[in-house]
Amino acid sequence: MALELYAHPFSSYCQKVLIAFYENDTPFTFRMLSAEAPEIYTEFAALWPLRRFPLLVDDGRSVMEASIIIEHLAIHHPGPVRLIPQQPDAALEVRMMDRFFDNYVMTPQQKIVFNSIRPEADRDAYGDAEARSMLDTAYGWLDQRMAEREWAAGADFSLADCAAAPALFYADWTHPLGDRFPHVRRYRQRLLARPSFARAVDEARPYRPLFPLGAPDRD
């Protein structure tokens, strides 16, 4: 039975998984979650009542959460690009950086975006400032770390870079890097040049008007 991925191409966490699929040219069926296909959303909701995507179905088994989906692919559908190293310490570094991008880049970025779509009277100025402060701190830490690295966990592209690509892509739209963090900015450019992420970005282009803060005319 073919792998089925319930996802939307503009979603950051869906892009994270799509990068892993594209890195290894792993065949799958894309189950597009959209208002134009309510029957697919109904299937998805029945499989995962929490309704958080992406969701992978592999021969009847549902796999939730982007990092876990990539781990599942590495175990059950491995390809030539090893996204999680075999050596335990190297794998731990990859997983740590994956958590960094999800928790300290993606999470505050999304907090800012979600705050922006609330009615103006309900917006949380303190929470917005707190999220922007966390992003600045995360950018600063990452800038030092990337000074001597090509990819997030070292010399090889990994799960950590699958997390970094959409996280930094949208974070720079939301709270721009500017000129303060040159190593992060160059790393983001390398991610955009990676064919797997470039493909995900191109597939998401038609949906840029959906970005609540207004997508910048770049990338």
N, C-alpha and C positions, 0 to 999 in steps of 0.2 A: 504494500500500500504506500502511495506517495506521501511525503511529508506535506502537511498543510499548515500554513502560517496565517493566522488571523491577525491582521495588522492594517495600519494606514501609513502611507509613505511619508507623510509630513511629521509623524510622531518621532520624537527623539529616541525613545526606547525601541521603537520598531526599526529605526535606522541602525541602531546598534546591532541588532540581530541580522538585519539585511547585509551589513558589512561582512559578518561572519559567513553567511551563505555565499556571497559573491567572492570572497577571498579564495574559497575552495571550489567554486563553481558547482556547489551542491544543488541538485535539482529539487524543486519544491513547487507546490501549488499555492499561489497567493490568494487568500480569501480576504478580499477587500472589504473593510468595514466602512460603510458610508450610508448616507440617507437614501441613495439610489438603489441599495440592495438590502432592504430590511430583513429579508429571509436569512441572509448571511449573519446579520447581527443577532437574529433570534437563535441561530445555531450556536453562535459564540456565547451568548448569555446563558444558554442551557449548559454549556460545557464548563463555564467559569462564572458563577453568579456574581462575583465581585466586579466583573466587567472591566478589568484592567488589561490592556494589551501592551505587547504582543502575547499571543498564545500559540504554542506549537502543538499539533496533534501528530503523533508518530505511531502508526499502526494501532490506533485506538487509545493510545496513552496521551493524556494531556500534560503538557509541561509549561509551567507558568514562570514568569519573571525572566527578563532579558539575559542576565548573567547565567542563570541556570539553563536556559535554552542553549546558550553557546557552549556551556559545559557538556550538555547532553549531546550536542552535535560532535564535539571532540571525542566523546566516548563511543558513540554508536554510529557516527557517520564521518569518520576522520578523513581528512584530505591532505594534500601536500604541505599546506601552511598550518603549522602547529601553533594554535593560538594560546595554548596553555602548556608551558614547558613540562618535560618529564621530571627534571631535577626539582626536588621538593622546595628548596629555598628560592629558586628562580620562580617557581609556580606561586609561592607565597607572595613574592614581590609583585607579580602580575595581579594577583587577586587584591592585594592591598591598594594598588593604584586604581584598579577597577572601582573599588569602594570609594576612593577619594573622588573620582570624577562624578560618580552617582550622587554621593552625599554632600559634597562641598562645592560642586560646580552646578550640576543639574538641579539639585533641590533648591538652592537659593534663586537660581535663574527662573525656575518655574514659579516660585513664590512671588517674584516681582510681576511676572506675566499674569498670574491668576489674580493678583491684587488689582491690576489695571483694568480687568474686565468686570469688577464689582461696580455697583452703583457708586457714584462719587461720594455720597454721604457715608458709605460703608467701607471706604478704603482705609487701609491701615498704614499710615505714614511711618510709624515707628517700625513696623514689620518690614516695610520696604527698605528703610534705611539700614536695618539690621542685615537684611539679605545682601544689600550692596556692599556692606562692610565685610561680610563673609566672603563674597566674591573677590574683593580686593586682597584679602588675606590669602585666599586660595591661589590667586594669580601670582602673588609675591612668592609664596612657597614653591609653586610649580616653576616659576621663572628661574629660581636658583637650581632646581633639580634638573631642568632641561638644558642648562648651560653646557653640559658635556654629554648629552644623550641625544640620539636620533629619534628613538621611540620612547614611550612612557616608562617602560620597564627595562630599557637598555638598547641593545643593538637590533633586536628582532621585533617585528610587528606582532601584537598579541591582543588578547581579550581586553587589556587595559586601553589599547588604542581604539578598539571598537567602542569603548565607553567614552573615550576622550573626544572622538570626532564630532558626534552630534552635540555633546555637552558644550564644547568650546565654540562650535558653530553658532548655536543659539545664544550662548552667554555673551559672546561678543556683539551680537545684535542688541541684546538687552542692556548690558552694562559694558560698553566698549573697552577693549584692552588699551587702545591708544598707543602712545609711544613709551608707556611706563614699563612694559613687560616684553622686551624684544625677543627673548628666547621663547616665550609662549606664543607670541605672534608668528614667529618663523615655524614653530611646531604646528600651529594651526594651518599654516600654508602647506606644509608637507602632508598633513592629513587630507586637505582638499585636493591635492595632486594625486593621492592614492587612488588607483582606478576603482576599487570597491566602494570607497566613499563618494568619489565623483559620480558614480552611477546612482547611488542613493540620493545625492543632492539633485541630480538632473531629474530623477523620477518625481521628486517632491516639488519641482519648480511651479507646476500649475496651481499649487495650493498656497503659494506665498501670500496671496491676499488675506488668508485666514489668520496671519500672525497678528495678534491683538495690538502690538506696539507699532506695527507698520514695518514691513521688511525693508531693509536698506537696499539701495540700488547697487549691489555688489555681490560677490561670491557666486 
